Amino acid sequence: QVQLVESGGGLVQPGGSLRLSCAPSGSISSINVMAWYRRPPGKERELVASITSSGSINAADSVKGRFTISRDNAKNTVYLQMNSLKFEDAAIYYCQVVAGWRLYWGQGTQVTVSS
């Protein structure tokens, strides 16, 4: 069973930066979309940003200009560079991969924004 392994979460002060990474534990073929979602405390999970195999990006308005999603197709790895972090960015961040008809989710990585 292939799993998505996320890393890079942690504690950061407002205005700080973090870089999240997500890669599968095994081989996944025909990956189309790679994305990051987040679930803030007490709220529903929401899309942060997604990127297709051709590089088309969709991002939530709340993170535009601050977060950048990118991917390394050779490594099947997706990244989320988060700059100028705000208190409201605190959440559990989940990686998602769409490969053909299969949908994969990571277990989540905690991002805490605190002064």
N, C-alpha and C positions, 0 to 999 in steps of 0.2 A: 504494500500500500504506500504510494508516494505521498509524502507530506510536504507542505510548504513551511520553510523554516525562516522565521523573521528574526532580525536583530537590529540593535541600534537605539532602542527606546531607553528612557531614563528620566532623570530629574534635571530640569534646566530652568534658569531664571527667565523672566519675561525679557524679550528682546534677543534671547539666545538662539542657538541653532542645534539641530540634530539631523542625522542622516539615517534613515531606515533602509534596510536591505531585506530582500526576500528571494529565496531560491528554493527549488524543489530538492528533496532528499534523494530523488532518483530521476530517471529519465521521463520526460513528458514531451510527446510529439505534438505537432500541429497547434502550438500555442498561438492564440489570436490576441485576446485582450489580457492585459495585466493591469491590476488596479489596486488602489489603497482605499479602504473604508475606515471609518472610525466610529466608536460608540462613546460619546461623552457620558459622564455619570448621570443616570436618571433619564437618558434620552435614547432615541432610536438610533440604530446604525445608519450612517449616511456616507454617501460617496465623497471621497476627498478628490481623487483624480484617477484617470485611467489613460492607458496608452495602447494603441493597437500595434500590430506587427509592422505596419507601414509607418508608424510614428505619429499618427493622429492622436491628439491629446484633448481630453475633456477634463475640466477642473471646476470645482465648486467656486462660486464667486467669493466666498469667505477666505479662500486661500490664494486666489490669483495674485500674482506679484510677490508672494512670499514663499510658496512651496513650488518645487519643481519635480515632476516625475520623469524618470528616464529608465531605459532598459538596455540590457546587454543581451542581444538575441543569442550570441554564441554561448553564453553562460546560463541562459534562461533566468536571468536575474533582473528584478525590478528594484528601483531605488526611489526614495522620496527624500529630497533635500528640503528641510524645513528651516526657514530663516525667520527672523523677527517674530518669534513665537509669542503668543498671547495666552492669558489665563484660559480663555475659551477654547484653546487648542488641546487642552488636557483631555485625554481620552485613551481608550484602548484602540490601537491601530491594527487593522487586519489586512493582510494581503489576500488578493483573489486572482486566480488564473482561470481563464476560459480556454479550453483546448478541445476543439470540435464540439461534441455534445457534453463534454465533461466539465464540471465546475469544481475547482479546488479552493479551499480556504486555509489560511494559516491559523494558528492558535491565538495570535494576538500578541502585541507588545505594548507595554504601558508607557505612555508619555505623560509626565507630570510637569506642570509649569507652576513654579512657586518661587516667591522671593524669600 
